[in-house]
Amino acid sequence: MAAAIHRIKVVNDVSDLVPILRAVDTPVKLKLVQRLGEEWLTLDDVRREFGVEGVRALAFFEKLRLIDTRWVAREGKKQPEKSYHFYYSTINVSTTSPLVEISEVLAIATMAPKEYARLEQRIFDAAGPDGRFFSDIADELGMSPTRLKGLVKRSEKLEYRGHRIERFQANVDG
């Protein structure tokens, strides 16, 4: 029997706290994180146990790069199925930040859904279908880098790739 691999997610950037906090902000997400930490689940398993909200959460975890995947053969199935497991067993928060930045990050993580949706849409529109450089969007929207990063990292529709903000395309079929 193979030994379990112990992987540590190190949070060095204060804006990385936003997705960590948002990964468990609903009872469904919390329970799904716990189940994915215990065993490998297929998309059908997630859909059956957690419904549409679970499938959306799985796509969000994929965006955050918090889940691992592998193909499994299931009895009665002709084709192997993709299965998911939580990638990290430990999270290590190791960051120092000015009070104004940590306050901004915590405000973004706890922002009301309607207020957040309005800001997310502004960024989504500014990024456009092909994505744009982070600094160009920050300048256009008059946002600090910390604020913009936090907002993007909370999003289920946007992602920060390199020095660009792009519209997120999930690989989880749902």
Z-matrix of the N, CA and C atoms (Angstrom, degrees):
N
C 1 1.449
C 2 1.530 1 108.95
N 3 1.312 2 116.88 1 133.41
C 4 1.463 3 122.06 2 -178.02
C 5 1.524 4 110.81 3 -75.88
N 6 1.313 5 115.16 4 141.45
C 7 1.468 6 120.53 5 177.07
C 8 1.520 7 109.87 6 -74.10
N 9 1.299 8 116.11 7 146.92
C 10 1.464 9 120.86 8 178.24
C 11 1.523 10 109.76 9 -68.71
N 12 1.311 11 116.04 10 139.91
C 13 1.450 12 121.65 11 178.48
C 14 1.524 13 108.57 12 -87.86
N 15 1.318 14 115.26 13 131.17
C 16 1.470 15 121.25 14 179.71
C 17 1.524 16 107.86 15 -98.98
N 18 1.339 17 116.88 16 109.75
C 19 1.459 18 121.60 17 -179.73
C 20 1.517 19 108.83 18 -113.01
N 21 1.326 20 115.43 19 138.37
C 22 1.457 21 121.34 20 -178.00
C 23 1.524 22 109.36 21 -114.41
N 24 1.319 23 116.60 22 126.97
C 25 1.469 24 122.83 23 172.95
C 26 1.522 25 106.29 24 -89.33
N 27 1.329 26 116.59 25 115.60
C 28 1.461 27 121.49 26 179.40
C 29 1.520 28 108.33 27 -98.24
N 30 1.317 29 116.21 28 123.39
C 31 1.457 30 122.62 29 178.34
C 32 1.525 31 107.36 30 -101.49
N 33 1.344 32 115.65 31 106.45
C 34 1.460 33 122.07 32 179.18
C 35 1.523 34 112.20 33 -103.07
N 36 1.311 35 116.64 34 -27.40
C 37 1.462 36 122.29 35 -177.95
C 38 1.521 37 108.23 36 -100.66
N 39 1.307 38 116.97 37 128.36
C 40 1.462 39 121.65 38 -176.45
C 41 1.525 40 111.91 39 -56.79
N 42 1.326 41 118.03 40 -32.13
C 43 1.468 42 119.73 41 -179.77
C 44 1.531 43 111.82 42 -68.16
N 45 1.332 44 118.27 43 -19.05
C 46 1.465 45 121.10 44 177.51
C 47 1.525 46 112.67 45 -70.50
N 48 1.321 47 117.76 46 -11.87
C 49 1.460 48 120.61 47 175.35
C 50 1.530 49 111.38 48 -68.81
N 51 1.327 50 116.96 49 -30.63
C 52 1.467 51 120.41 50 -177.79
C 53 1.527 52 111.04 51 -58.36
N 54 1.340 53 119.78 52 -55.33
C 55 1.464 54 117.49 53 -178.89
C 56 1.524 55 113.64 54 -66.01
N 57 1.316 56 117.74 55 -32.04
C 58 1.465 57 119.64 56 178.13
C 59 1.532 58 109.53 57 -63.12
N 60 1.328 59 116.89 58 -45.55
C 61 1.464 60 120.34 59 178.81
C 62 1.531 61 111.40 60 -66.68
N 63 1.325 62 117.24 61 -37.56
C 64 1.466 63 121.11 62 -178.35
C 65 1.531 64 112.13 63 -75.48
N 66 1.325 65 118.25 64 -18.37
C 67 1.464 66 121.32 65 -179.79
C 68 1.528 67 111.96 66 -67.88
N 69 1.318 68 117.24 67 -16.94
C 70 1.470 69 120.52 68 -178.79
C 71 1.533 70 111.18 69 -132.20
N 72 1.320 71 117.06 70 32.55
C 73 1.466 72 120.59 71 -174.66
C 74 1.526 73 115.08 72 -87.49
N 75 1.322 74 117.93 73 -0.71
C 76 1.462 75 121.19 74 174.33
C 77 1.527 76 107.97 75 -133.35
N 78 1.320 77 117.38 76 158.03
C 79 1.471 78 118.98 77 177.64
C 80 1.531 79 112.93 78 -59.15
N 81 1.335 80 117.06 79 -35.94
C 82 1.472 81 120.06 80 179.61
C 83 1.530 82 110.54 81 -66.25
N 84 1.327 83 117.21 82 -47.16
C 85 1.467 84 119.77 83 179.05
C 86 1.523 85 111.24 84 -61.32
N 87 1.316 86 116.67 85 -43.49
C 88 1.461 87 120.53 86 -179.84
C 89 1.522 88 110.94 87 -60.66
N 90 1.319 89 117.25 88 -48.10
C 91 1.469 90 121.16 89 -179.88
C 92 1.536 91 110.58 90 -64.78
N 93 1.330 92 117.11 91 -38.58
C 94 1.462 93 120.54 92 178.79
C 95 1.526 94 110.63 93 -65.24
N 96 1.323 95 118.14 94 -42.45
C 97 1.466 96 121.17 95 176.04
C 98 1.527 97 109.41 96 -58.15
N 99 1.317 98 116.37 97 -45.52
C 100 1.469 99 119.96 98 -179.76
C 101 1.524 100 111.42 99 -62.01
N 102 1.333 101 117.25 100 -44.70
C 103 1.480 102 121.13 101 -179.96
C 104 1.519 103 111.45 102 -65.93
N 105 1.346 104 117.02 103 -41.26
C 106 1.468 105 120.40 104 179.38
C 107 1.530 106 111.11 105 -68.76
N 108 1.305 107 117.84 106 -22.87
C 109 1.455 108 121.43 107 174.88
C 110 1.520 109 112.35 108 -75.35
N 111 1.329 110 115.81 109 -25.64
C 112 1.470 111 121.86 110 -177.60
C 113 1.519 112 113.17 111 -88.42
N 114 1.341 113 116.62 112 -38.73
C 115 1.461 114 119.40 113 -174.23
C 116 1.527 115 111.69 114 -156.14
N 117 1.316 116 114.50 115 167.99
C 118 1.457 117 122.12 116 177.35
C 119 1.517 118 108.88 117 -82.37
N 120 1.345 119 117.09 118 132.20
C 121 1.457 120 122.57 119 179.01
C 122 1.519 121 109.93 120 -124.71
N 123 1.330 122 116.65 121 140.08
C 124 1.460 123 120.51 122 173.92
C 125 1.528 124 108.85 123 -84.97
N 126 1.313 125 115.76 124 170.55
C 127 1.461 126 120.54 125 177.01
C 128 1.526 127 110.39 126 -59.86
N 129 1.340 128 117.18 127 -39.60
C 130 1.465 129 120.40 128 177.60
C 131 1.525 130 111.39 129 -62.79
N 132 1.347 131 116.69 130 -39.88
C 133 1.465 132 120.38 131 176.96
C 134 1.526 133 110.38 132 -59.77
N 135 1.339 134 115.82 133 -46.25
C 136 1.464 135 121.26 134 -178.32
C 137 1.526 136 110.02 135 -64.52
N 138 1.319 137 116.76 136 -45.15
C 139 1.472 138 120.86 137 -179.33
C 140 1.533 139 110.61 138 -62.42
N 141 1.332 140 116.93 139 -42.96
C 142 1.461 141 121.60 140 -178.53
C 143 1.540 142 111.20 141 -66.21
N 144 1.335 143 116.73 142 -42.68
C 145 1.464 144 120.11 143 -174.99
C 146 1.529 145 113.96 144 -85.84
N 147 1.367 146 116.76 145 -32.02
C 148 1.465 147 119.59 146 -172.14
C 149 1.530 148 114.33 147 -122.28
N 150 1.331 149 117.38 148 -5.67
C 151 1.455 150 121.24 149 177.49
C 152 1.522 151 113.43 150 70.31
N 153 1.321 152 115.21 151 -161.85
C 154 1.458 153 122.53 152 -177.20
C 155 1.525 154 111.17 153 -61.20
N 156 1.324 155 117.24 154 -39.00
C 157 1.463 156 120.37 155 179.47
C 158 1.536 157 110.98 156 -61.98
N 159 1.311 158 117.08 157 -36.01
C 160 1.462 159 121.10 158 177.23
C 161 1.520 160 112.19 159 -67.25
N 162 1.329 161 116.40 160 -39.40
C 163 1.474 162 120.59 161 178.28
C 164 1.528 163 109.83 162 -65.28
N 165 1.353 164 116.77 163 -42.19
C 166 1.467 165 120.06 164 176.96
C 167 1.526 166 110.64 165 -63.24
N 168 1.322 167 116.80 166 -40.56
C 169 1.466 168 120.82 167 178.63
C 170 1.524 169 110.57 168 -63.47
N 171 1.321 170 116.98 169 -40.16
C 172 1.464 171 120.98 170 178.32
C 173 1.526 172 110.77 171 -60.52
N 174 1.334 173 116.93 172 -42.93
C 175 1.465 174 120.98 173 177.12
C 176 1.528 175 110.65 174 -63.44
N 177 1.334 176 117.23 175 -38.89
C 178 1.458 177 121.34 176 177.85
C 179 1.524 178 110.28 177 -64.94
N 180 1.327 179 117.95 178 -42.91
C 181 1.462 180 121.54 179 177.68
C 182 1.528 181 110.57 180 -62.16
N 183 1.332 182 115.67 181 -36.30
C 184 1.467 183 119.83 182 177.54
C 185 1.528 184 109.77 183 -64.18
N 186 1.313 185 116.75 184 -44.57
C 187 1.467 186 121.13 185 178.30
C 188 1.522 187 110.52 186 -58.27
N 189 1.328 188 116.63 187 -39.70
C 190 1.459 189 121.88 188 -178.68
C 191 1.530 190 112.34 189 -78.56
N 192 1.320 191 115.31 190 -5.15
C 193 1.467 192 121.82 191 -177.38
C 194 1.537 193 111.04 192 59.19
N 195 1.321 194 115.17 193 43.57
C 196 1.459 195 121.55 194 179.84
C 197 1.524 196 112.60 195 -102.18
N 198 1.346 197 117.18 196 -6.95
C 199 1.454 198 119.59 197 -178.14
C 200 1.522 199 110.85 198 -119.94
N 201 1.305 200 114.40 199 151.00
C 202 1.452 201 124.32 200 177.01
C 203 1.523 202 107.08 201 -107.06
N 204 1.314 203 118.01 202 154.04
C 205 1.464 204 120.81 203 179.10
C 206 1.524 205 110.47 204 -129.28
N 207 1.322 206 115.05 205 153.96
C 208 1.463 207 122.29 206 171.70
C 209 1.520 208 107.35 207 -157.47
N 210 1.308 209 115.71 208 160.36
C 211 1.459 210 121.06 209 178.98
C 212 1.520 211 108.47 210 -95.12
N 213 1.329 212 116.42 211 135.21
C 214 1.462 213 121.46 212 178.83
C 215 1.524 214 109.96 213 -128.09
N 216 1.317 215 114.61 214 143.21
C 217 1.464 216 120.52 215 174.38
C 218 1.518 217 107.32 216 -91.45
N 219 1.306 218 116.00 217 131.63
C 220 1.462 219 121.25 218 179.20
C 221 1.524 220 108.75 219 -115.89
N 222 1.303 221 115.18 220 142.41
C 223 1.454 222 120.97 221 179.03
C 224 1.530 223 109.53 222 -60.23
N 225 1.320 224 115.53 223 134.02
C 226 1.457 225 120.64 224 179.50
C 227 1.521 226 114.01 225 86.33
N 228 1.323 227 117.89 226 -2.76
C 229 1.473 228 121.91 227 179.27
C 230 1.524 229 108.88 228 -110.18
N 231 1.326 230 116.58 229 138.27
C 232 1.462 231 120.64 230 179.99
C 233 1.529 232 112.21 231 -77.60
N 234 1.314 233 116.08 232 -36.70
C 235 1.461 234 121.37 233 -176.35
C 236 1.529 235 110.38 234 -109.11
N 237 1.337 236 116.69 235 147.28
C 238 1.470 237 118.63 236 173.15
C 239 1.534 238 109.79 237 -64.13
N 240 1.327 239 116.58 238 153.01
C 241 1.453 240 121.92 239 179.10
C 242 1.522 241 109.67 240 -114.95
N 243 1.315 242 114.61 241 145.80
C 244 1.454 243 120.00 242 175.91
C 245 1.520 244 108.12 243 -73.23
N 246 1.330 245 116.23 244 132.76
C 247 1.459 246 119.81 245 177.60
C 248 1.515 247 109.42 246 -123.56
N 249 1.326 248 115.17 247 160.24
C 250 1.466 249 122.32 248 -171.71
C 251 1.522 250 110.63 249 -127.29
N 252 1.314 251 114.47 250 148.24
C 253 1.460 252 121.70 251 179.48
C 254 1.519 253 106.98 252 -148.65
N 255 1.331 254 117.44 253 146.08
C 256 1.463 255 119.52 254 177.91
C 257 1.522 256 108.27 255 -67.32
N 258 1.312 257 117.92 256 129.42
C 259 1.450 258 124.10 257 -171.79
C 260 1.522 259 112.82 258 -72.96
N 261 1.319 260 117.57 259 -37.53
C 262 1.469 261 121.83 260 -173.55
C 263 1.518 262 111.88 261 -104.84
N 264 1.313 263 115.15 262 143.22
C 265 1.460 264 119.93 263 174.76
C 266 1.531 265 110.39 264 -103.23
N 267 1.340 266 116.86 265 -15.39
C 268 1.466 267 121.98 266 -178.35
C 269 1.526 268 109.08 267 -143.08
N 270 1.328 269 115.83 268 146.11
C 271 1.463 270 121.14 269 173.33
C 272 1.519 271 107.27 270 -120.57
N 273 1.335 272 115.66 271 127.32
C 274 1.456 273 121.79 272 179.78
C 275 1.527 274 108.09 273 -113.82
N 276 1.319 275 116.94 274 112.18
C 277 1.458 276 121.56 275 178.25
C 278 1.522 277 107.42 276 -93.02
N 279 1.328 278 115.36 277 114.68
C 280 1.455 279 121.28 278 -177.45
C 281 1.525 280 108.58 279 -136.53
N 282 1.310 281 115.98 280 83.26
C 283 1.457 282 119.73 281 -177.41
C 284 1.521 283 109.81 282 -147.83
N 285 1.298 284 114.67 283 148.20
C 286 1.455 285 121.79 284 172.65
C 287 1.517 286 106.30 285 -120.80
N 288 1.313 287 115.67 286 135.01
C 289 1.449 288 119.22 287 -173.91
C 290 1.518 289 109.91 288 -147.14
N 291 1.341 290 116.77 289 147.23
C 292 1.458 291 118.73 290 173.02
C 293 1.537 292 110.02 291 -60.01
N 294 1.300 293 116.62 292 148.15
C 295 1.461 294 122.12 293 -178.99
C 296 1.521 295 111.76 294 -53.29
N 297 1.310 296 117.16 295 -39.97
C 298 1.462 297 120.13 296 -177.80
C 299 1.535 298 110.86 297 -63.16
N 300 1.347 299 118.00 298 -35.89
C 301 1.464 300 120.36 299 -179.98
C 302 1.521 301 111.68 300 -74.09
N 303 1.316 302 117.82 301 -43.87
C 304 1.465 303 119.96 302 179.32
C 305 1.521 304 110.08 303 -64.95
N 306 1.316 305 117.29 304 -35.61
C 307 1.467 306 121.18 305 176.60
C 308 1.526 307 110.01 306 -63.77
N 309 1.310 308 116.17 307 -42.96
C 310 1.474 309 121.67 308 179.00
C 311 1.530 310 110.40 309 -61.08
N 312 1.311 311 116.72 310 -45.97
C 313 1.459 312 121.97 311 -178.37
C 314 1.531 313 111.06 312 -63.78
N 315 1.314 314 116.97 313 -45.27
C 316 1.464 315 119.75 314 179.38
C 317 1.529 316 111.37 315 -66.48
N 318 1.328 317 117.10 316 -35.47
C 319 1.472 318 120.68 317 176.70
C 320 1.528 319 110.60 318 -64.37
N 321 1.327 320 117.26 319 -40.13
C 322 1.469 321 121.15 320 178.82
C 323 1.524 322 110.36 321 -66.31
N 324 1.325 323 117.16 322 -43.48
C 325 1.465 324 121.11 323 -178.73
C 326 1.519 325 112.31 324 -63.06
N 327 1.329 326 117.22 325 -30.22
C 328 1.463 327 120.71 326 -176.91
C 329 1.530 328 113.36 327 -107.48
N 330 1.306 329 117.57 328 6.25
C 331 1.467 330 122.70 329 -178.37
C 332 1.530 331 111.39 330 -58.89
N 333 1.307 332 115.86 331 142.95
C 334 1.467 333 121.82 332 177.65
C 335 1.525 334 109.69 333 -59.73
N 336 1.333 335 117.31 334 140.96
C 337 1.461 336 120.79 335 -177.12
C 338 1.535 337 114.94 336 -54.16
N 339 1.343 338 117.83 337 -40.75
C 340 1.473 339 119.88 338 -179.39
C 341 1.518 340 111.64 339 -64.85
N 342 1.322 341 116.27 340 -44.80
C 343 1.466 342 120.56 341 178.84
C 344 1.521 343 110.58 342 -63.51
N 345 1.334 344 115.80 343 -42.63
C 346 1.459 345 119.51 344 179.25
C 347 1.531 346 111.09 345 -64.09
N 348 1.324 347 117.23 346 -44.12
C 349 1.466 348 121.24 347 -178.55
C 350 1.530 349 111.08 348 -58.36
N 351 1.322 350 116.58 349 -37.86
C 352 1.478 351 120.34 350 178.96
C 353 1.530 352 110.42 351 -63.72
N 354 1.325 353 116.91 352 -45.92
C 355 1.465 354 120.79 353 179.53
C 356 1.528 355 111.70 354 -68.08
N 357 1.328 356 115.91 355 -40.98
C 358 1.465 357 120.34 356 178.71
C 359 1.524 358 110.54 357 -59.68
N 360 1.338 359 117.01 358 -41.25
C 361 1.467 360 120.59 359 -179.81
C 362 1.525 361 111.40 360 -65.12
N 363 1.336 362 116.89 361 -38.47
C 364 1.469 363 120.00 362 177.43
C 365 1.531 364 110.72 363 -60.92
N 366 1.327 365 116.08 364 -42.71
C 367 1.465 366 120.32 365 179.76
C 368 1.530 367 110.07 366 -69.42
N 369 1.321 368 116.78 367 -42.17
C 370 1.469 369 122.50 368 178.48
C 371 1.522 370 110.22 369 -56.70
N 372 1.328 371 116.18 370 -47.27
C 373 1.467 372 120.99 371 178.66
C 374 1.521 373 111.37 372 -64.74
N 375 1.321 374 117.14 373 -41.73
C 376 1.467 375 120.78 374 -179.58
C 377 1.522 376 111.79 375 -66.24
N 378 1.330 377 117.87 376 -34.61
C 379 1.465 378 121.21 377 179.95
C 380 1.519 379 111.32 378 -69.86
N 381 1.321 380 116.79 379 -33.26
C 382 1.456 381 120.65 380 -179.48
C 383 1.519 382 111.75 381 67.96
N 384 1.327 383 116.51 382 177.15
C 385 1.464 384 120.22 383 -175.86
C 386 1.540 385 113.65 384 -68.50
N 387 1.329 386 117.47 385 -22.40
C 388 1.467 387 120.39 386 -177.26
C 389 1.516 388 113.79 387 -102.07
N 390 1.326 389 117.85 388 -3.10
C 391 1.460 390 121.07 389 -177.30
C 392 1.521 391 111.38 390 79.95
N 393 1.324 392 115.14 391 162.39
C 394 1.467 393 120.89 392 -179.71
C 395 1.515 394 109.46 393 -146.88
N 396 1.324 395 115.05 394 163.19
C 397 1.451 396 120.40 395 177.90
C 398 1.527 397 110.45 396 -65.08
N 399 1.315 398 114.07 397 137.88
C 400 1.459 399 123.78 398 -177.96
C 401 1.522 400 111.45 399 -51.31
N 402 1.329 401 117.07 400 -50.38
C 403 1.469 402 120.69 401 -175.67
C 404 1.526 403 112.17 402 -65.51
N 405 1.323 404 117.78 403 -32.51
C 406 1.464 405 120.62 404 177.59
C 407 1.523 406 110.87 405 -65.39
N 408 1.336 407 116.49 406 -41.95
C 409 1.459 408 120.44 407 179.43
C 410 1.527 409 110.32 408 -69.12
N 411 1.339 410 116.82 409 -42.13
C 412 1.471 411 120.36 410 178.56
C 413 1.521 412 110.31 411 -58.31
N 414 1.334 413 117.03 412 -45.19
C 415 1.463 414 121.38 413 178.99
C 416 1.530 415 111.28 414 -63.88
N 417 1.331 416 116.20 415 -46.26
C 418 1.461 417 120.64 416 -178.44
C 419 1.522 418 111.91 417 -61.19
N 420 1.326 419 117.25 418 -40.99
C 421 1.468 420 121.08 419 -176.34
C 422 1.524 421 112.93 420 -92.66
N 423 1.337 422 116.89 421 -3.37
C 424 1.456 423 120.74 422 178.62
C 425 1.524 424 112.94 423 64.34
N 426 1.345 425 116.50 424 41.09
C 427 1.464 426 121.42 425 -178.51
C 428 1.519 427 110.52 426 -113.54
N 429 1.327 428 115.45 427 147.41
C 430 1.458 429 119.89 428 173.62
C 431 1.532 430 108.61 429 -69.16
N 432 1.329 431 117.90 430 154.97
C 433 1.467 432 119.86 431 177.14
C 434 1.535 433 112.59 432 -57.08
N 435 1.323 434 117.29 433 -40.07
C 436 1.467 435 120.45 434 -179.86
C 437 1.521 436 110.75 435 -63.40
N 438 1.331 437 116.95 436 -44.29
C 439 1.472 438 121.01 437 179.90
C 440 1.522 439 110.63 438 -62.64
N 441 1.321 440 117.07 439 -48.00
C 442 1.455 441 120.52 440 -178.00
C 443 1.526 442 111.02 441 -63.84
N 444 1.324 443 117.55 442 -44.98
C 445 1.475 444 120.50 443 178.27
C 446 1.519 445 111.15 444 -59.72
N 447 1.322 446 116.89 445 -45.45
C 448 1.458 447 120.67 446 179.71
C 449 1.515 448 112.38 447 -61.00
N 450 1.332 449 116.46 448 -43.45
C 451 1.464 450 120.95 449 179.55
C 452 1.528 451 111.06 450 -63.72
N 453 1.324 452 116.96 451 -42.31
C 454 1.465 453 121.05 452 -179.80
C 455 1.527 454 110.35 453 -68.01
N 456 1.315 455 117.10 454 -40.46
C 457 1.466 456 119.91 455 -178.72
C 458 1.523 457 112.25 456 -69.94
N 459 1.309 458 117.96 457 -21.31
C 460 1.472 459 121.21 458 175.30
C 461 1.524 460 110.69 459 -79.51
N 462 1.289 461 117.67 460 -24.03
C 463 1.458 462 123.32 461 -170.19
C 464 1.526 463 113.96 462 -70.73
N 465 1.331 464 114.12 463 144.70
C 466 1.460 465 121.24 464 170.21
C 467 1.526 466 110.23 465 -94.75
N 468 1.351 467 117.00 466 -5.81
C 469 1.466 468 121.71 467 -176.48
C 470 1.527 469 113.68 468 -111.85
N 471 1.340 470 117.52 469 -11.24
C 472 1.460 471 121.80 470 -175.65
C 473 1.523 472 110.45 471 -129.26
N 474 1.320 473 115.61 472 156.10
C 475 1.456 474 119.26 473 173.34
C 476 1.519 475 110.13 474 -144.91
N 477 1.304 476 113.59 475 153.90
C 478 1.458 477 122.86 476 179.22
C 479 1.515 478 106.22 477 -99.46
N 480 1.347 479 117.87 478 114.15
C 481 1.464 480 122.18 479 -177.87
C 482 1.516 481 108.97 480 -125.78
N 483 1.316 482 114.95 481 111.80
C 484 1.454 483 118.66 482 -177.07
C 485 1.511 484 108.77 483 64.61
N 486 1.318 485 116.22 484 -119.27
C 487 1.465 486 121.73 485 178.66
C 488 1.526 487 111.08 486 -109.86
N 489 1.322 488 115.02 487 21.13
C 490 1.462 489 120.28 488 -176.40
C 491 1.521 490 111.37 489 -123.04
N 492 1.324 491 114.63 490 156.01
C 493 1.460 492 121.46 491 169.89
C 494 1.518 493 105.66 492 -110.45
N 495 1.335 494 115.27 493 127.33
C 496 1.457 495 121.25 494 -178.16
C 497 1.520 496 109.98 495 -129.78
N 498 1.306 497 115.14 496 161.47
C 499 1.454 498 120.96 497 174.19
C 500 1.521 499 107.87 498 -76.26
N 501 1.312 500 116.68 499 132.85
C 502 1.462 501 122.03 500 -175.25
C 503 1.511 502 112.03 501 -80.57
N 504 1.334 503 115.53 502 132.97
C 505 1.466 504 122.26 503 175.25
C 506 1.523 505 107.37 504 -116.34
N 507 1.321 506 117.41 505 109.29
C 508 1.467 507 121.83 506 -178.20
C 509 1.513 508 110.76 507 -70.97
N 510 1.331 509 116.12 508 145.12
C 511 1.457 510 122.07 509 174.82
C 512 1.525 511 111.26 510 -96.02
N 513 1.317 512 116.39 511 -1.20
C 514 1.464 513 121.40 512 177.48
C 515 1.508 514 106.72 513 -85.74
N 516 1.313 515 116.46 514 121.00
C 517 1.453 516 120.53 515 178.08
C 518 1.520 517 108.50 516 -79.73
N 519 1.303 518 116.08 517 128.65
C 520 1.454 519 116.08 518 -177.63
C 521 1.457 520 111.08 519 -158.98
